[in-house]
């Protein structure tokens, strides 16, 4: 593998940066809202799973005493 000089590296990085399709502000806000909704949904889901598993463990432990 050939070594790249620092100047060539910076030039290549700039060339690649120009190829990037940046999201519009609207796309960014819509994506952010969707991420927030999914995080809230998953938090509620795992809260429910945790509650059910806790209730199941408490029930099983209560049978022995």
RASULDA-V945365 format. One record per pair of residues at least 6 apart in sequence whose ideal C-beta (glycine too) atoms are under 7 Angstrom apart, sorted by the first residue. I is the first residue (numbers start at 1). GAP is how many residues later the second one is. Records with the same first field share a line. If there is no record, write none. Layout:
BEGIN
I->GAP, GAP
END
This chain:
BEGIN
none
END
